[in-house]
């Protein structure tokens, strides 16, 4: 018997989820990389940025929120030393990655904290474990819903972040490169920023990809993810200290 969780019952559940996703990547670290990309350019953030720009130019006027457009454009320079392509080859080693590391993609043994396995493998393709780490953190370090319009409620839970980092550290240990270690917090920012781009692009394109449950739903989602990305920037020093303590 198993259960899944959309939100973590405890930091221990998060740590075990991190260990499971890290173990998935480690087990496939030497696999043949000639995998057909499930979604071409899925985590090509520079390409996502260009698609947003093109969508902005073609969008109906009633979809063009100027303040949001410039806020999203400006936030892209949050890690100037890495830009928007810092997780692509040749900057970090490429390997098989899961690419949908939500907490509810872990099956947990009922009545325990043990992760039985990870599921939802339709996005498995070439990438980096940092993509998985960054996306898992994005979904787990904030207790507010992904589409909240209460932006003041969006914060980075450092205890949750520590649990995720420690889970990855237990599995990967000293096997990661210095370049990868330096990009761990950056990966959280980048994956969150990338989703903000995608939501805003979909808003501009009249909700054709994600759909919408109410007017401006994807604009609300974009603002929420952008706010979380900016919170990661605000907490960068504290988050990098946690990484340094976990990966000495």
Residue pairs with C-beta under 8 A, 6 or more apart in sequence:
1 109
1 110
1 111
2 107
2 108
2 109
2 110
2 116
3 107
3 108
3 110
4 103
4 104
4 105
4 106
4 107
4 108
5 13
5 103
5 104
5 106
5 108
6 103
6 104
7 103
7 143
8 14
8 17
8 103
8 140
8 160
10 113
11 159
11 160
11 162
11 163
12 113
12 163
13 103
13 108
13 113
14 103
14 140
14 160
14 163
14 164
14 167
15 163
15 164
15 166
15 167
15 170
16 106
16 108
16 113
16 114
16 115
16 167
17 103
17 106
17 115
17 136
17 140
17 164
17 167
18 133
18 136
18 163
18 164
18 165
18 166
18 167
18 168
18 171
19 115
19 167
19 168
19 170
19 171
20 106
20 115
20 117
20 118
21 98
21 101
21 106
21 118
21 132
21 133
21 136
21 168
22 129
22 132
22 133
22 167
22 168
22 170
22 171
22 172
23 171
24 98
24 118
24 132
25 95
25 96
25 97
25 98
25 129
25 132
26 129
26 171
26 172
26 175
28 95
28 96
29 95
29 96
31 95
31 96
33 94
33 95
33 96
33 126
35 96
35 124
35 125
35 126
36 125
37 125
37 126
38 99
38 122
38 123
38 124
38 125
39 123
39 125
41 47
41 48
42 99
42 123
42 125
42 127
43 87
43 88
43 99
43 127
43 131
43 191
43 194
44 85
44 88
45 84
45 85
45 87
45 190
45 193
45 194
45 197
46 83
46 84
46 85
48 194
48 197
48 198
48 201
49 76
49 84
49 197
51 197
51 201
52 72
52 197
52 200
52 201
52 204
55 201
55 204
55 205
56 64
56 69
56 204
58 204
59 204
59 205
60 206
63 203
63 204
63 206
64 204
65 203
65 219
68 200
68 219
68 222
68 223
68 226
69 200
71 226
72 196
72 197
72 200
72 222
72 226
75 193
75 196
75 226
75 229
75 230
76 84
76 193
78 189
78 193
78 229
78 230
78 233
79 86
79 186
79 189
79 190
82 91
82 183
82 186
82 190
84 190
85 91
86 92
86 183
86 186
86 190
87 127
87 128
87 130
87 131
87 134
87 183
87 186
87 187
87 190
91 179
91 183
92 128
92 130
92 177
92 179
92 180
92 183
93 128
93 177
93 180
94 126
94 127
94 128
95 126
95 127
95 128
95 129
96 124
96 125
96 126
96 127
97 124
97 125
97 126
97 127
97 128
97 129
97 131
97 132
98 105
98 118
98 121
98 123
98 124
98 132
99 123
99 124
99 125
99 127
99 131
99 132
99 135
100 120
100 122
100 123
100 135
101 118
101 132
101 133
101 135
101 136
101 139
102 120
102 135
102 136
102 139
103 136
103 139
103 140
105 118
105 119
105 120
106 115
106 117
106 118
106 119
107 115
107 116
107 117
107 118
107 119
108 114
108 115
108 116
109 115
109 116
128 180
129 168
129 172
129 180
130 180
130 183
130 184
130 187
131 187
131 191
133 164
133 168
133 184
133 187
133 188
134 184
134 186
134 187
134 188
134 189
134 190
134 191
134 192
135 191
136 164
137 161
137 164
137 187
137 188
137 191
138 188
138 191
138 192
138 195
138 225
138 228
139 146
140 160
140 164
141 156
141 157
141 160
141 161
141 164
141 188
142 154
142 155
142 156
142 157
142 228
142 231
143 157
144 150
144 153
144 154
144 155
144 224
145 224
146 221
146 224
146 225
147 217
147 220
147 221
147 224
148 154
148 220
148 224
149 220
149 223
149 224
151 223
151 224
151 227
154 224
154 227
154 228
154 231
155 231
156 228
156 231
156 232
156 234
156 235
156 239
158 235
158 238
158 239
158 242
161 188
161 239
161 242
162 242
162 246
165 184
165 242
165 243
165 246
165 247
166 246
168 246
169 246
169 247
174 247
176 247
181 243
181 247
184 240
184 243
184 247
185 232
185 236
185 239
185 240
185 243
188 232
188 239
189 229
189 232
189 233
189 236
192 225
192 228
192 229
192 232
193 225
193 226
193 229
195 225
196 222
196 223
196 225
196 226
196 229
197 222
198 209
198 210
199 210
199 218
199 219
199 221
199 222
199 225
200 218
200 219
200 222
201 209
202 208
202 209
202 210
202 218
203 216
203 218
203 219
203 222
207 217
207 218
210 218
210 221
212 218
232 239
